[in-house]
Amino acid sequence: MEKMSGENSSMGRVEESELFKAFALFMKQHQVGAKKQLSTKARQAIVYRYDEFDGRNITKYLKIYNREMKINRVPNKR
């Protein structure tokens, strides 16, 4: 019976490590999805703002927007 309990604990450890790997992969995919959603929202905001200008020159607005995006940039994690 001791061997079986030892086998069960090693199997449990393997399962825990697999669960951790799966969770880490899930979190990474979730972060990628969140970034895509944010970029989509930003693009939609630009299109909305562009429509507000009714054909006028929006260069000044785009320069300010670009500067704000650089200021609020999220650093890359490695």
Phi and psi restraints in degrees (range 20) as a CNS / XPLOR table:
assign (resid 1 and name C) (resid 2 and name N)
       (resid 2 and name CA) (resid 2 and name C) 1.0 -62.6 20.0 2
assign (resid 2 and name N) (resid 2 and name CA)
       (resid 2 and name C) (resid 3 and name N) 1.0 -38.6 20.0 2
assign (resid 2 and name C) (resid 3 and name N)
       (resid 3 and name CA) (resid 3 and name C) 1.0 -63.5 20.0 2
assign (resid 3 and name N) (resid 3 and name CA)
       (resid 3 and name C) (resid 4 and name N) 1.0 -39.7 20.0 2
assign (resid 3 and name C) (resid 4 and name N)
       (resid 4 and name CA) (resid 4 and name C) 1.0 -65.9 20.0 2
assign (resid 4 and name N) (resid 4 and name CA)
       (resid 4 and name C) (resid 5 and name N) 1.0 -40.9 20.0 2
assign (resid 4 and name C) (resid 5 and name N)
       (resid 5 and name CA) (resid 5 and name C) 1.0 -66.7 20.0 2
assign (resid 5 and name N) (resid 5 and name CA)
       (resid 5 and name C) (resid 6 and name N) 1.0 -36.0 20.0 2
assign (resid 5 and name C) (resid 6 and name N)
       (resid 6 and name CA) (resid 6 and name C) 1.0 -65.3 20.0 2
assign (resid 6 and name N) (resid 6 and name CA)
       (resid 6 and name C) (resid 7 and name N) 1.0 -39.3 20.0 2
assign (resid 6 and name C) (resid 7 and name N)
       (resid 7 and name CA) (resid 7 and name C) 1.0 -66.6 20.0 2
assign (resid 7 and name N) (resid 7 and name CA)
       (resid 7 and name C) (resid 8 and name N) 1.0 -40.2 20.0 2
assign (resid 7 and name C) (resid 8 and name N)
       (resid 8 and name CA) (resid 8 and name C) 1.0 -63.9 20.0 2
assign (resid 8 and name N) (resid 8 and name CA)
       (resid 8 and name C) (resid 9 and name N) 1.0 -40.6 20.0 2
assign (resid 8 and name C) (resid 9 and name N)
       (resid 9 and name CA) (resid 9 and name C) 1.0 -68.0 20.0 2
assign (resid 9 and name N) (resid 9 and name CA)
       (resid 9 and name C) (resid 10 and name N) 1.0 -37.7 20.0 2
assign (resid 9 and name C) (resid 10 and name N)
       (resid 10 and name CA) (resid 10 and name C) 1.0 -69.6 20.0 2
assign (resid 10 and name N) (resid 10 and name CA)
       (resid 10 and name C) (resid 11 and name N) 1.0 -35.3 20.0 2
assign (resid 10 and name C) (resid 11 and name N)
       (resid 11 and name CA) (resid 11 and name C) 1.0 -66.7 20.0 2
assign (resid 11 and name N) (resid 11 and name CA)
       (resid 11 and name C) (resid 12 and name N) 1.0 -38.1 20.0 2
assign (resid 11 and name C) (resid 12 and name N)
       (resid 12 and name CA) (resid 12 and name C) 1.0 -62.5 20.0 2
assign (resid 12 and name N) (resid 12 and name CA)
       (resid 12 and name C) (resid 13 and name N) 1.0 -38.4 20.0 2
assign (resid 12 and name C) (resid 13 and name N)
       (resid 13 and name CA) (resid 13 and name C) 1.0 -66.6 20.0 2
assign (resid 13 and name N) (resid 13 and name CA)
       (resid 13 and name C) (resid 14 and name N) 1.0 -40.4 20.0 2
assign (resid 13 and name C) (resid 14 and name N)
       (resid 14 and name CA) (resid 14 and name C) 1.0 -62.6 20.0 2
assign (resid 14 and name N) (resid 14 and name CA)
       (resid 14 and name C) (resid 15 and name N) 1.0 -44.8 20.0 2
assign (resid 14 and name C) (resid 15 and name N)
       (resid 15 and name CA) (resid 15 and name C) 1.0 -63.2 20.0 2
assign (resid 15 and name N) (resid 15 and name CA)
       (resid 15 and name C) (resid 16 and name N) 1.0 -39.6 20.0 2
assign (resid 15 and name C) (resid 16 and name N)
       (resid 16 and name CA) (resid 16 and name C) 1.0 -63.6 20.0 2
assign (resid 16 and name N) (resid 16 and name CA)
       (resid 16 and name C) (resid 17 and name N) 1.0 -42.9 20.0 2
assign (resid 16 and name C) (resid 17 and name N)
       (resid 17 and name CA) (resid 17 and name C) 1.0 -67.0 20.0 2
assign (resid 17 and name N) (resid 17 and name CA)
       (resid 17 and name C) (resid 18 and name N) 1.0 -37.6 20.0 2
assign (resid 17 and name C) (resid 18 and name N)
       (resid 18 and name CA) (resid 18 and name C) 1.0 -65.7 20.0 2
assign (resid 18 and name N) (resid 18 and name CA)
       (resid 18 and name C) (resid 19 and name N) 1.0 -40.2 20.0 2
assign (resid 18 and name C) (resid 19 and name N)
       (resid 19 and name CA) (resid 19 and name C) 1.0 -63.4 20.0 2
assign (resid 19 and name N) (resid 19 and name CA)
       (resid 19 and name C) (resid 20 and name N) 1.0 -41.0 20.0 2
assign (resid 19 and name C) (resid 20 and name N)
       (resid 20 and name CA) (resid 20 and name C) 1.0 -63.7 20.0 2
assign (resid 20 and name N) (resid 20 and name CA)
       (resid 20 and name C) (resid 21 and name N) 1.0 -43.4 20.0 2
assign (resid 20 and name C) (resid 21 and name N)
       (resid 21 and name CA) (resid 21 and name C) 1.0 -62.1 20.0 2
assign (resid 21 and name N) (resid 21 and name CA)
       (resid 21 and name C) (resid 22 and name N) 1.0 -43.3 20.0 2
assign (resid 21 and name C) (resid 22 and name N)
       (resid 22 and name CA) (resid 22 and name C) 1.0 -64.0 20.0 2
assign (resid 22 and name N) (resid 22 and name CA)
       (resid 22 and name C) (resid 23 and name N) 1.0 -40.8 20.0 2
assign (resid 22 and name C) (resid 23 and name N)
       (resid 23 and name CA) (resid 23 and name C) 1.0 -65.1 20.0 2
assign (resid 23 and name N) (resid 23 and name CA)
       (resid 23 and name C) (resid 24 and name N) 1.0 -42.3 20.0 2
assign (resid 23 and name C) (resid 24 and name N)
       (resid 24 and name CA) (resid 24 and name C) 1.0 -62.1 20.0 2
assign (resid 24 and name N) (resid 24 and name CA)
       (resid 24 and name C) (resid 25 and name N) 1.0 -42.1 20.0 2
assign (resid 24 and name C) (resid 25 and name N)
       (resid 25 and name CA) (resid 25 and name C) 1.0 -63.9 20.0 2
assign (resid 25 and name N) (resid 25 and name CA)
       (resid 25 and name C) (resid 26 and name N) 1.0 -42.5 20.0 2
assign (resid 25 and name C) (resid 26 and name N)
       (resid 26 and name CA) (resid 26 and name C) 1.0 -59.8 20.0 2
assign (resid 26 and name N) (resid 26 and name CA)
       (resid 26 and name C) (resid 27 and name N) 1.0 -45.4 20.0 2
assign (resid 26 and name C) (resid 27 and name N)
       (resid 27 and name CA) (resid 27 and name C) 1.0 -63.5 20.0 2
assign (resid 27 and name N) (resid 27 and name CA)
       (resid 27 and name C) (resid 28 and name N) 1.0 -40.3 20.0 2
assign (resid 27 and name C) (resid 28 and name N)
       (resid 28 and name CA) (resid 28 and name C) 1.0 -63.4 20.0 2
assign (resid 28 and name N) (resid 28 and name CA)
       (resid 28 and name C) (resid 29 and name N) 1.0 -44.6 20.0 2
assign (resid 28 and name C) (resid 29 and name N)
       (resid 29 and name CA) (resid 29 and name C) 1.0 -64.8 20.0 2
assign (resid 29 and name N) (resid 29 and name CA)
       (resid 29 and name C) (resid 30 and name N) 1.0 -37.5 20.0 2
assign (resid 29 and name C) (resid 30 and name N)
       (resid 30 and name CA) (resid 30 and name C) 1.0 -63.8 20.0 2
assign (resid 30 and name N) (resid 30 and name CA)
       (resid 30 and name C) (resid 31 and name N) 1.0 -41.7 20.0 2
assign (resid 30 and name C) (resid 31 and name N)
       (resid 31 and name CA) (resid 31 and name C) 1.0 -64.0 20.0 2
assign (resid 31 and name N) (resid 31 and name CA)
       (resid 31 and name C) (resid 32 and name N) 1.0 -41.5 20.0 2
assign (resid 31 and name C) (resid 32 and name N)
       (resid 32 and name CA) (resid 32 and name C) 1.0 -62.5 20.0 2
assign (resid 32 and name N) (resid 32 and name CA)
       (resid 32 and name C) (resid 33 and name N) 1.0 -43.7 20.0 2
assign (resid 32 and name C) (resid 33 and name N)
       (resid 33 and name CA) (resid 33 and name C) 1.0 -62.8 20.0 2
assign (resid 33 and name N) (resid 33 and name CA)
       (resid 33 and name C) (resid 34 and name N) 1.0 -39.8 20.0 2
assign (resid 33 and name C) (resid 34 and name N)
       (resid 34 and name CA) (resid 34 and name C) 1.0 -65.1 20.0 2
assign (resid 34 and name N) (resid 34 and name CA)
       (resid 34 and name C) (resid 35 and name N) 1.0 -40.5 20.0 2
assign (resid 34 and name C) (resid 35 and name N)
       (resid 35 and name CA) (resid 35 and name C) 1.0 -63.7 20.0 2
assign (resid 35 and name N) (resid 35 and name CA)
       (resid 35 and name C) (resid 36 and name N) 1.0 -40.0 20.0 2
assign (resid 35 and name C) (resid 36 and name N)
       (resid 36 and name CA) (resid 36 and name C) 1.0 -64.2 20.0 2
assign (resid 36 and name N) (resid 36 and name CA)
       (resid 36 and name C) (resid 37 and name N) 1.0 -40.2 20.0 2
assign (resid 36 and name C) (resid 37 and name N)
       (resid 37 and name CA) (resid 37 and name C) 1.0 -63.9 20.0 2
assign (resid 37 and name N) (resid 37 and name CA)
       (resid 37 and name C) (resid 38 and name N) 1.0 -42.3 20.0 2
assign (resid 37 and name C) (resid 38 and name N)
       (resid 38 and name CA) (resid 38 and name C) 1.0 -65.0 20.0 2
assign (resid 38 and name N) (resid 38 and name CA)
       (resid 38 and name C) (resid 39 and name N) 1.0 -41.1 20.0 2
assign (resid 38 and name C) (resid 39 and name N)
       (resid 39 and name CA) (resid 39 and name C) 1.0 -67.3 20.0 2
assign (resid 39 and name N) (resid 39 and name CA)
       (resid 39 and name C) (resid 40 and name N) 1.0 -35.2 20.0 2
assign (resid 39 and name C) (resid 40 and name N)
       (resid 40 and name CA) (resid 40 and name C) 1.0 -64.8 20.0 2
assign (resid 40 and name N) (resid 40 and name CA)
       (resid 40 and name C) (resid 41 and name N) 1.0 -43.2 20.0 2
assign (resid 40 and name C) (resid 41 and name N)
       (resid 41 and name CA) (resid 41 and name C) 1.0 -62.5 20.0 2
assign (resid 41 and name N) (resid 41 and name CA)
       (resid 41 and name C) (resid 42 and name N) 1.0 -39.9 20.0 2
assign (resid 41 and name C) (resid 42 and name N)
       (resid 42 and name CA) (resid 42 and name C) 1.0 -64.2 20.0 2
assign (resid 42 and name N) (resid 42 and name CA)
       (resid 42 and name C) (resid 43 and name N) 1.0 -43.2 20.0 2
assign (resid 42 and name C) (resid 43 and name N)
       (resid 43 and name CA) (resid 43 and name C) 1.0 -64.3 20.0 2
assign (resid 43 and name N) (resid 43 and name CA)
       (resid 43 and name C) (resid 44 and name N) 1.0 -40.3 20.0 2
assign (resid 43 and name C) (resid 44 and name N)
       (resid 44 and name CA) (resid 44 and name C) 1.0 -63.3 20.0 2
assign (resid 44 and name N) (resid 44 and name CA)
       (resid 44 and name C) (resid 45 and name N) 1.0 -38.4 20.0 2
assign (resid 44 and name C) (resid 45 and name N)
       (resid 45 and name CA) (resid 45 and name C) 1.0 -64.6 20.0 2
assign (resid 45 and name N) (resid 45 and name CA)
       (resid 45 and name C) (resid 46 and name N) 1.0 -39.3 20.0 2
assign (resid 45 and name C) (resid 46 and name N)
       (resid 46 and name CA) (resid 46 and name C) 1.0 -64.3 20.0 2
assign (resid 46 and name N) (resid 46 and name CA)
       (resid 46 and name C) (resid 47 and name N) 1.0 -45.7 20.0 2
assign (resid 46 and name C) (resid 47 and name N)
       (resid 47 and name CA) (resid 47 and name C) 1.0 -61.3 20.0 2
assign (resid 47 and name N) (resid 47 and name CA)
       (resid 47 and name C) (resid 48 and name N) 1.0 -42.4 20.0 2
assign (resid 47 and name C) (resid 48 and name N)
       (resid 48 and name CA) (resid 48 and name C) 1.0 -61.1 20.0 2
assign (resid 48 and name N) (resid 48 and name CA)
       (resid 48 and name C) (resid 49 and name N) 1.0 -46.6 20.0 2
assign (resid 48 and name C) (resid 49 and name N)
       (resid 49 and name CA) (resid 49 and name C) 1.0 -64.2 20.0 2
assign (resid 49 and name N) (resid 49 and name CA)
       (resid 49 and name C) (resid 50 and name N) 1.0 -38.8 20.0 2
assign (resid 49 and name C) (resid 50 and name N)
       (resid 50 and name CA) (resid 50 and name C) 1.0 -61.3 20.0 2
assign (resid 50 and name N) (resid 50 and name CA)
       (resid 50 and name C) (resid 51 and name N) 1.0 -41.4 20.0 2
assign (resid 50 and name C) (resid 51 and name N)
       (resid 51 and name CA) (resid 51 and name C) 1.0 -64.2 20.0 2
assign (resid 51 and name N) (resid 51 and name CA)
       (resid 51 and name C) (resid 52 and name N) 1.0 -30.9 20.0 2
assign (resid 51 and name C) (resid 52 and name N)
       (resid 52 and name CA) (resid 52 and name C) 1.0 -66.9 20.0 2
assign (resid 52 and name N) (resid 52 and name CA)
       (resid 52 and name C) (resid 53 and name N) 1.0 -25.2 20.0 2
assign (resid 52 and name C) (resid 53 and name N)
       (resid 53 and name CA) (resid 53 and name C) 1.0 -81.7 20.0 2
assign (resid 53 and name N) (resid 53 and name CA)
       (resid 53 and name C) (resid 54 and name N) 1.0 -13.8 20.0 2
assign (resid 53 and name C) (resid 54 and name N)
       (resid 54 and name CA) (resid 54 and name C) 1.0 49.9 20.0 2
assign (resid 54 and name N) (resid 54 and name CA)
       (resid 54 and name C) (resid 55 and name N) 1.0 48.3 20.0 2
assign (resid 54 and name C) (resid 55 and name N)
       (resid 55 and name CA) (resid 55 and name C) 1.0 86.3 20.0 2
assign (resid 55 and name N) (resid 55 and name CA)
       (resid 55 and name C) (resid 56 and name N) 1.0 -4.1 20.0 2
assign (resid 55 and name C) (resid 56 and name N)
       (resid 56 and name CA) (resid 56 and name C) 1.0 -73.6 20.0 2
assign (resid 56 and name N) (resid 56 and name CA)
       (resid 56 and name C) (resid 57 and name N) 1.0 166.1 20.0 2
assign (resid 56 and name C) (resid 57 and name N)
       (resid 57 and name CA) (resid 57 and name C) 1.0 -71.0 20.0 2
assign (resid 57 and name N) (resid 57 and name CA)
       (resid 57 and name C) (resid 58 and name N) 1.0 123.2 20.0 2
assign (resid 57 and name C) (resid 58 and name N)
       (resid 58 and name CA) (resid 58 and name C) 1.0 -109.3 20.0 2
assign (resid 58 and name N) (resid 58 and name CA)
       (resid 58 and name C) (resid 59 and name N) 1.0 17.3 20.0 2
assign (resid 58 and name C) (resid 59 and name N)
       (resid 59 and name CA) (resid 59 and name C) 1.0 -57.7 20.0 2
assign (resid 59 and name N) (resid 59 and name CA)
       (resid 59 and name C) (resid 60 and name N) 1.0 -45.1 20.0 2
assign (resid 59 and name C) (resid 60 and name N)
       (resid 60 and name CA) (resid 60 and name C) 1.0 -61.0 20.0 2
assign (resid 60 and name N) (resid 60 and name CA)
       (resid 60 and name C) (resid 61 and name N) 1.0 -44.2 20.0 2
assign (resid 60 and name C) (resid 61 and name N)
       (resid 61 and name CA) (resid 61 and name C) 1.0 -61.4 20.0 2
assign (resid 61 and name N) (resid 61 and name CA)
       (resid 61 and name C) (resid 62 and name N) 1.0 -44.1 20.0 2
assign (resid 61 and name C) (resid 62 and name N)
       (resid 62 and name CA) (resid 62 and name C) 1.0 -65.4 20.0 2
assign (resid 62 and name N) (resid 62 and name CA)
       (resid 62 and name C) (resid 63 and name N) 1.0 -35.5 20.0 2
assign (resid 62 and name C) (resid 63 and name N)
       (resid 63 and name CA) (resid 63 and name C) 1.0 -64.2 20.0 2
assign (resid 63 and name N) (resid 63 and name CA)
       (resid 63 and name C) (resid 64 and name N) 1.0 -44.3 20.0 2
assign (resid 63 and name C) (resid 64 and name N)
       (resid 64 and name CA) (resid 64 and name C) 1.0 -64.9 20.0 2
assign (resid 64 and name N) (resid 64 and name CA)
       (resid 64 and name C) (resid 65 and name N) 1.0 -42.8 20.0 2
assign (resid 64 and name C) (resid 65 and name N)
       (resid 65 and name CA) (resid 65 and name C) 1.0 -61.5 20.0 2
assign (resid 65 and name N) (resid 65 and name CA)
       (resid 65 and name C) (resid 66 and name N) 1.0 -43.6 20.0 2
assign (resid 65 and name C) (resid 66 and name N)
       (resid 66 and name CA) (resid 66 and name C) 1.0 -61.1 20.0 2
assign (resid 66 and name N) (resid 66 and name CA)
       (resid 66 and name C) (resid 67 and name N) 1.0 -42.5 20.0 2
assign (resid 66 and name C) (resid 67 and name N)
       (resid 67 and name CA) (resid 67 and name C) 1.0 -63.5 20.0 2
assign (resid 67 and name N) (resid 67 and name CA)
       (resid 67 and name C) (resid 68 and name N) 1.0 -43.1 20.0 2
assign (resid 67 and name C) (resid 68 and name N)
       (resid 68 and name CA) (resid 68 and name C) 1.0 -63.3 20.0 2
assign (resid 68 and name N) (resid 68 and name CA)
       (resid 68 and name C) (resid 69 and name N) 1.0 -39.5 20.0 2
assign (resid 68 and name C) (resid 69 and name N)
       (resid 69 and name CA) (resid 69 and name C) 1.0 -63.7 20.0 2
assign (resid 69 and name N) (resid 69 and name CA)
       (resid 69 and name C) (resid 70 and name N) 1.0 -38.3 20.0 2
assign (resid 69 and name C) (resid 70 and name N)
       (resid 70 and name CA) (resid 70 and name C) 1.0 -68.0 20.0 2
assign (resid 70 and name N) (resid 70 and name CA)
       (resid 70 and name C) (resid 71 and name N) 1.0 -39.7 20.0 2
assign (resid 70 and name C) (resid 71 and name N)
       (resid 71 and name CA) (resid 71 and name C) 1.0 -65.8 20.0 2
assign (resid 71 and name N) (resid 71 and name CA)
       (resid 71 and name C) (resid 72 and name N) 1.0 -40.7 20.0 2
assign (resid 71 and name C) (resid 72 and name N)
       (resid 72 and name CA) (resid 72 and name C) 1.0 -93.6 20.0 2
assign (resid 72 and name N) (resid 72 and name CA)
       (resid 72 and name C) (resid 73 and name N) 1.0 14.7 20.0 2
assign (resid 72 and name C) (resid 73 and name N)
       (resid 73 and name CA) (resid 73 and name C) 1.0 -63.6 20.0 2
assign (resid 73 and name N) (resid 73 and name CA)
       (resid 73 and name C) (resid 74 and name N) 1.0 138.7 20.0 2
assign (resid 73 and name C) (resid 74 and name N)
       (resid 74 and name CA) (resid 74 and name C) 1.0 -87.6 20.0 2
assign (resid 74 and name N) (resid 74 and name CA)
       (resid 74 and name C) (resid 75 and name N) 1.0 126.4 20.0 2
assign (resid 74 and name C) (resid 75 and name N)
       (resid 75 and name CA) (resid 75 and name C) 1.0 -65.5 20.0 2
assign (resid 75 and name N) (resid 75 and name CA)
       (resid 75 and name C) (resid 76 and name N) 1.0 146.5 20.0 2
assign (resid 75 and name C) (resid 76 and name N)
       (resid 76 and name CA) (resid 76 and name C) 1.0 -73.6 20.0 2
assign (resid 76 and name N) (resid 76 and name CA)
       (resid 76 and name C) (resid 77 and name N) 1.0 137.1 20.0 2
assign (resid 76 and name C) (resid 77 and name N)
       (resid 77 and name CA) (resid 77 and name C) 1.0 -100.5 20.0 2
assign (resid 77 and name N) (resid 77 and name CA)
       (resid 77 and name C) (resid 78 and name N) 1.0 138.1 20.0 2
